[in-house]
Amino acid sequence: MKQKNSLVQVLKKIIKKELKITVQSNSKLLDYEEWDSIGNFNILLACEEKFNIKFTANEFSKLKSFKEILTVVKKKIKK
């Protein structure tokens, strides 16, 4: 359970660093002016770098919420 919470915190820090906003676990693309398609792309790129993972082109176009990003990151770092 602790790892999940720390992953949530790390992802929130990435978003805060990239977009200069503080998000909640239920936040999604376009909830904030700063979280547009470019901002989303930057979040995913930062996640790739931080967790040493790669998103597919399909994932780049489909992942549009904090929960979706968190779910995919969790799956990828377990591999």
DAHUSUL-V312114 format. One record per pair of residues at least 24 apart in sequence whose C-alpha atoms are under 8 Angstrom apart, sorted by sequence separation. I is the first residue (numbers start at 0). J is the second residue. D is the distance in Angstrom with one decimal. If there is no record, write none. Layout:
[[I/J/D] [I/J/D]]
This chain:
[[17/41/6.7] [39/63/7.2] [52/76/7.0] [17/42/6.3] [43/68/7.9] [46/72/7.8] [50/76/7.0] [14/42/6.0] [17/45/7.9] [13/42/6.8] [13/45/6.8] [13/46/7.3] [28/63/5.2] [10/46/7.6] [27/63/5.9] [28/64/5.7] [27/64/3.8] [26/64/6.1] [27/65/5.7] [25/64/7.4] [26/65/5.7] [25/65/6.4] [26/66/7.8] [24/65/6.0] [25/66/6.6] [23/65/7.8] [24/66/6.4] [10/69/7.3] [7/69/7.1] [6/69/7.9]]
